[in-house]
Amino acid sequence: MADQDTDFRLFTLEEAEALLPRVRELLEEIQHRAARLGALNDRLEDFRERKRRGDHAADGEARLAADALAEAQRLSQEVRELALEVQGMGVEIKDLRTGLIDFRSQRDDRVVYLCWRLGEDKIRFWHELDTGFAGRQPL
């Protein structure tokens, strides 16, 4: 097995920033689908809770629950596919909820992360591989 640090693409700042429009679009799509998925999961949990209490289902409720479950499965698959597209570009997803991503980059004699998250207009921070978001430093 290859050394983990050599398995990843290294980006210049310019290369990473060139990917931001597409990465931003993908992350926004992921978050949109995740929000819909959360609402569907809430509906399904309400249905499960009524079943646990022994409440009788209203006419057509079982079909609505089945449809919601199928939609949730479809959305989950779409989120996975979108995340794989981001990762396929060499981008490391750190937190889908906040849209936090890292690009591996060379800084002096070591590999570091260029750090960006949704809402930021461009990449302004970097951090060591082992420090995470809390260790972000201005470029």
Backbone as CSV, one residue per row, in Angstrom:
resi,resn,N_x,N_y,N_z,CA_x,CA_y,CA_z,C_x,C_y,C_z
1,MET,0.844,-1.183,0.000,0.000,0.000,0.000,0.888,1.244,0.000
2,ALA,0.503,2.239,-0.783,1.299,3.463,-0.881,1.135,4.315,0.365
3,ASP,2.136,5.140,0.607,2.080,6.088,1.707,0.868,6.990,1.520
4,GLN,0.105,7.202,2.583,-1.141,7.967,2.493,-0.908,9.363,1.913
5,ASP,0.176,10.026,2.273,0.416,11.379,1.794,0.694,11.432,0.299
6,THR,1.087,10.327,-0.313,1.365,10.347,-1.747,0.162,9.874,-2.569
7,ASP,-0.904,9.467,-1.907,-2.097,9.006,-2.602,-3.007,10.160,-3.028
8,PHE,-2.667,11.373,-2.655,-3.543,12.502,-2.893,-2.930,13.488,-3.866
9,ARG,-3.784,14.131,-4.617,-3.362,15.190,-5.515,-2.964,16.403,-4.677
10,LEU,-1.903,17.076,-5.107,-1.503,18.331,-4.480,-1.938,19.475,-5.393
11,PHE,-2.560,20.481,-4.809,-3.083,21.626,-5.543,-2.256,22.869,-5.268
12,THR,-2.073,23.684,-6.290,-1.617,25.045,-6.041,-2.853,25.832,-5.613
13,LEU,-2.647,27.002,-5.038,-3.774,27.843,-4.662,-4.638,28.152,-5.886
14,GLU,-4.002,28.444,-6.995,-4.734,28.781,-8.225,-5.569,27.600,-8.721
15,GLU,-5.003,26.398,-8.672,-5.749,25.208,-9.102,-6.958,24.968,-8.197
16,ALA,-6.751,25.108,-6.904,-7.850,24.897,-5.955,-8.957,25.928,-6.176
17,GLU,-8.579,27.182,-6.327,-9.592,28.222,-6.523,-10.331,28.056,-7.848
18,ALA,-9.672,27.510,-8.851,-10.329,27.276,-10.138,-11.453,26.243,-10.003
19,LEU,-11.347,25.343,-9.035,-12.377,24.327,-8.811,-13.536,24.824,-7.950
20,LEU,-13.356,25.944,-7.267,-14.375,26.393,-6.315,-15.768,26.571,-6.906
21,PRO,-15.929,27.142,-8.104,-17.305,27.274,-8.604,-18.036,25.925,-8.699
22,ARG,-17.380,24.909,-9.227,-18.019,23.587,-9.341,-18.199,22.946,-7.969
23,VAL,-17.191,23.061,-7.112,-17.294,22.490,-5.770,-18.435,23.161,-5.004
24,ARG,-18.538,24.471,-5.118,-19.615,25.221,-4.449,-20.985,24.713,-4.927
25,GLU,-21.116,24.563,-6.229,-22.375,24.075,-6.804,-22.721,22.682,-6.266
26,LEU,-21.743,21.796,-6.242,-21.977,20.433,-5.757,-22.337,20.430,-4.277
27,LEU,-21.624,21.211,-3.471,-21.911,21.246,-2.036,-23.290,21.827,-1.762
28,GLU,-23.684,22.841,-2.522,-25.021,23.405,-2.357,-26.088,22.377,-2.729
29,GLU,-25.845,21.604,-3.780,-26.777,20.536,-4.156,-26.856,19.475,-3.057
30,ILE,-25.713,19.128,-2.495,-25.692,18.158,-1.395,-26.511,18.685,-0.228
31,GLN,-26.305,19.935,0.140,-27.027,20.494,1.281,-28.530,20.583,1.005
32,HIS,-28.899,20.922,-0.225,-30.311,20.984,-0.586,-30.953,19.600,-0.438
33,ARG,-30.282,18.590,-0.973,-30.822,17.229,-0.873,-30.827,16.746,0.579
34,ALA,-29.803,17.094,1.333,-29.741,16.684,2.743,-30.886,17.315,3.544
35,ALA,-31.242,18.557,3.229,-32.369,19.207,3.912,-33.675,18.480,3.584
36,ARG,-33.861,18.138,2.318,-35.057,17.389,1.925,-35.069,16.018,2.595
37,LEU,-33.908,15.408,2.659,-33.790,14.102,3.310,-34.153,14.199,4.792
38,GLY,-33.698,15.261,5.452,-34.031,15.455,6.859,-35.530,15.588,7.078
39,ALA,-36.211,16.330,6.200,-37.666,16.487,6.315,-38.373,15.148,6.095
40,LEU,-37.899,14.384,5.119,-38.490,13.058,4.881,-38.264,12.133,6.071
41,ASN,-37.081,12.180,6.641,-36.793,11.331,7.800,-37.672,11.706,8.983
42,ASP,-37.953,13.005,9.153,-38.865,13.437,10.218,-40.258,12.850,9.994
43,ARG,-40.741,12.893,8.739,-42.055,12.321,8.428,-42.072,10.825,8.695
44,LEU,-41.005,10.144,8.305,-40.943,8.700,8.534,-40.891,8.376,10.025
45,GLU,-40.180,9.178,10.780,-40.107,8.945,12.226,-41.474,9.167,12.879
46,ASP,-42.224,10.160,12.409,-43.590,10.366,12.920,-44.445,9.131,12.652
47,PHE,-44.319,8.592,11.444,-45.067,7.388,11.090,-44.660,6.229,12.000
48,ARG,-43.346,6.043,12.206,-42.866,4.951,13.072,-43.379,5.119,14.503
49,GLU,-43.382,6.347,14.994,-43.838,6.603,16.364,-45.322,6.264,16.513
50,ARG,-46.128,6.636,15.527,-47.552,6.284,15.584,-47.733,4.763,15.569
51,LYS,-46.935,4.084,14.765,-47.017,2.617,14.721,-46.629,2.007,16.071
52,ARG,-45.597,2.552,16.710,-45.170,2.043,18.024,-46.267,2.225,19.065
53,ARG,-47.009,3.339,18.941,-48.099,3.604,19.893,-49.338,2.786,19.576
54,GLY,-49.350,2.150,18.409,-50.500,1.350,18.025,-51.597,2.146,17.355
55,ASP,-51.305,3.383,16.978,-52.297,4.190,16.268,-52.571,3.539,14.915
56,HIS,-53.824,3.589,14.529,-54.202,3.038,13.228,-53.828,4.022,12.130
57,ALA,-53.311,3.495,11.073,-52.914,4.331,9.940,-54.152,4.887,9.235
58,ALA,-54.048,6.118,8.819,-55.109,6.724,8.015,-55.071,6.097,6.626
59,ASP,-56.176,6.203,5.930,-56.221,5.661,4.571,-55.081,6.232,3.734
60,GLY,-54.340,5.354,3.101,-53.259,5.761,2.209,-51.955,6.116,2.913
61,GLU,-51.943,6.078,4.246,-50.736,6.479,4.970,-49.574,5.519,4.726
62,ALA,-49.859,4.250,4.622,-48.790,3.267,4.377,-48.139,3.539,3.023
63,ARG,-48.964,3.893,2.033,-48.414,4.203,0.708,-47.575,5.473,0.763
64,LEU,-48.037,6.476,1.501,-47.267,7.720,1.655,-45.931,7.441,2.343
65,ALA,-45.938,6.578,3.352,-44.697,6.224,4.045,-43.749,5.487,3.101
66,ALA,-44.285,4.585,2.304,-43.449,3.845,1.344,-42.853,4.799,0.315
67,ASP,-43.668,5.743,-0.159,-43.164,6.737,-1.116,-42.076,7.594,-0.486
68,ALA,-42.285,8.007,0.771,-41.292,8.827,1.469,-39.991,8.050,1.659
69,LEU,-40.102,6.765,1.978,-38.912,5.931,2.147,-38.157,5.795,0.829
70,ALA,-38.873,5.586,-0.259,-38.224,5.475,-1.570,-37.536,6.786,-1.938
71,GLU,-38.204,7.902,-1.668,-37.608,9.214,-1.949,-36.361,9.439,-1.085
72,ALA,-36.422,9.036,0.180,-35.263,9.174,1.066,-34.086,8.343,0.556
73,GLN,-34.361,7.153,0.087,-33.291,6.312,-0.452,-32.690,6.937,-1.709
74,ARG,-33.544,7.501,-2.570,-33.058,8.157,-3.784,-32.195,9.367,-3.441
75,LEU,-32.656,10.170,-2.498,-31.883,11.356,-2.095,-30.553,10.961,-1.468
76,SER,-30.558,9.909,-0.656,-29.310,9.431,-0.041,-28.312,9.015,-1.112
77,GLN,-28.791,8.330,-2.122,-27.924,7.904,-3.219,-27.380,9.119,-3.968
78,GLU,-28.219,10.112,-4.216,-27.772,11.319,-4.907,-26.715,12.062,-4.092
79,VAL,-26.900,12.145,-2.777,-25.897,12.789,-1.915,-24.572,12.039,-2.021
80,ARG,-24.625,10.717,-1.973,-23.398,9.914,-2.105,-22.713,10.185,-3.444
81,GLU,-23.488,10.213,-4.527,-22.913,10.431,-5.857,-22.297,11.830,-5.978
82,LEU,-22.963,12.838,-5.446,-22.426,14.195,-5.486,-21.142,14.296,-4.662
83,ALA,-21.138,13.661,-3.490,-19.943,13.677,-2.643,-18.792,12.958,-3.347
84,LEU,-19.093,11.864,-4.023,-18.047,11.158,-4.766,-17.498,12.009,-5.907
85,GLU,-18.347,12.820,-6.519,-17.865,13.708,-7.572,-16.883,14.737,-6.999
86,VAL,-17.212,15.283,-5.834,-16.295,16.225,-5.182,-14.978,15.526,-4.873
87,GLN,-15.060,14.363,-4.264,-13.849,13.630,-3.897,-13.061,13.208,-5.123
88,GLY,-13.749,12.926,-6.212,-13.082,12.530,-7.448,-12.201,13.625,-8.029
89,MET,-12.451,14.862,-7.636,-11.611,15.981,-8.072,-10.350,16.100,-7.225
90,GLY,-10.252,15.267,-6.188,-9.107,15.354,-5.293,-9.361,16.209,-4.063
91,VAL,-10.604,16.637,-3.898,-10.999,17.485,-2.775,-11.409,16.592,-1.610
92,GLU,-10.991,16.968,-0.403,-11.344,16.203,0.789,-12.497,16.906,1.505
93,ILE,-13.594,16.197,1.654,-14.752,16.730,2.363,-14.548,16.497,3.852
94,LYS,-14.645,17.566,4.619,-14.483,17.453,6.071,-15.809,17.513,6.810
95,ASP,-16.776,18.319,6.305,-18.071,18.450,6.958,-19.100,18.855,5.903
96,LEU,-19.966,17.924,5.529,-20.982,18.237,4.521,-21.993,19.252,5.027
97,ARG,-22.283,19.207,6.319,-23.284,20.103,6.885,-22.893,21.567,6.724
98,THR,-21.615,21.871,6.926,-21.144,23.254,6.806,-20.464,23.525,5.469
99,GLY,-20.279,22.489,4.668,-19.607,22.660,3.382,-18.118,22.893,3.540
100,LEU,-17.512,22.266,4.532,-16.084,22.433,4.818,-15.276,21.413,4.013
101,ILE,-14.316,21.927,3.255,-13.462,21.071,2.431,-12.005,21.499,2.562
102,ASP,-11.117,20.590,2.185,-9.685,20.868,2.169,-9.090,20.396,0.854
103,PHE,-8.064,21.116,0.425,-7.245,20.745,-0.727,-5.836,20.530,-0.208
104,ARG,-5.248,19.395,-0.478,-3.844,19.201,-0.087,-2.961,20.061,-0.972
105,SER,-1.951,20.644,-0.346,-1.063,21.555,-1.063,0.330,21.480,-0.451
106,GLN,1.300,21.916,-1.229,2.684,21.961,-0.754,2.946,23.340,-0.157
107,ARG,3.480,23.387,1.034,3.876,24.643,1.676,5.275,24.436,2.220
108,ASP,6.215,25.167,1.671,7.618,24.960,2.008,7.977,23.496,1.743
109,ASP,8.362,22.762,2.785,8.815,21.378,2.582,7.801,20.347,3.076
110,ARG,6.541,20.749,3.244,5.560,19.810,3.787,4.205,19.960,3.086
111,VAL,3.390,18.946,3.266,2.028,18.959,2.730,1.116,19.533,3.810
112,VAL,0.265,20.468,3.390,-0.711,21.104,4.285,-2.064,21.100,3.581
113,TYR,-3.060,21.610,4.266,-4.379,21.784,3.662,-4.642,23.245,3.362
114,LEU,-5.170,23.509,2.162,-5.819,24.775,1.866,-7.265,24.554,2.280
115,CYS,-7.793,25.421,3.129,-9.077,25.188,3.777,-10.113,26.195,3.283
116,TRP,-11.322,25.693,2.955,-12.401,26.540,2.468,-13.727,25.951,2.912
117,ARG,-14.725,26.822,3.100,-16.075,26.331,3.368,-17.090,27.222,2.687
118,LEU,-18.255,26.647,2.470,-19.336,27.384,1.821,-19.547,28.718,2.526
119,GLY,-19.762,29.755,1.715,-19.961,31.090,2.260,-18.725,31.953,2.136
120,GLU,-17.563,31.320,1.998,-16.330,32.080,1.797,-16.163,32.340,0.306
121,ASP,-15.729,33.548,-0.045,-15.631,33.903,-1.460,-14.418,33.290,-2.145
122,LYS,-13.369,33.022,-1.384,-12.186,32.376,-1.943,-11.417,31.696,-0.826
123,ILE,-10.365,30.988,-1.207,-9.545,30.289,-0.210,-8.644,31.323,0.460
124,ARG,-8.789,31.454,1.755,-8.024,32.435,2.515,-7.195,31.811,3.643
125,PHE,-7.375,30.506,3.857,-6.751,29.871,5.007,-6.054,28.565,4.631
126,TRP,-5.128,28.169,5.468,-4.460,26.883,5.366,-4.303,26.352,6.786
127,HIS,-4.030,25.062,6.900,-3.700,24.479,8.208,-2.904,23.201,8.005
128,GLU,-2.231,22.815,9.048,-1.463,21.564,9.035,-2.432,20.399,8.886
129,LEU,-1.932,19.269,8.418,-2.782,18.101,8.211,-3.428,17.621,9.507
130,ASP,-2.767,17.827,10.631,-3.268,17.283,11.899,-3.935,18.315,12.803
131,THR,-4.127,19.559,12.326,-4.719,20.565,13.224,-6.192,20.823,12.963
132,GLY,-6.674,20.553,11.773,-8.081,20.758,11.483,-8.485,22.219,11.443
133,PHE,-9.797,22.424,11.381,-10.360,23.755,11.218,-9.877,24.719,12.299
134,ALA,-9.750,24.249,13.515,-9.326,25.105,14.633,-7.914,25.664,14.413
135,GLY,-7.124,24.981,13.595,-5.748,25.418,13.348,-5.587,26.285,12.108
136,ARG,-6.707,26.752,11.535,-6.629,27.555,10.311,-5.814,28.817,10.542
137,GLN,-4.990,29.105,9.540,-4.159,30.311,9.561,-4.339,31.045,8.248
138,PRO,-4.267,32.372,8.263,-4.406,33.124,6.999,-3.278,32.771,6.039
139,LEU,-3.593,32.769,4.757,-2.559,32.534,3.733,-1.595,33.699,3.684
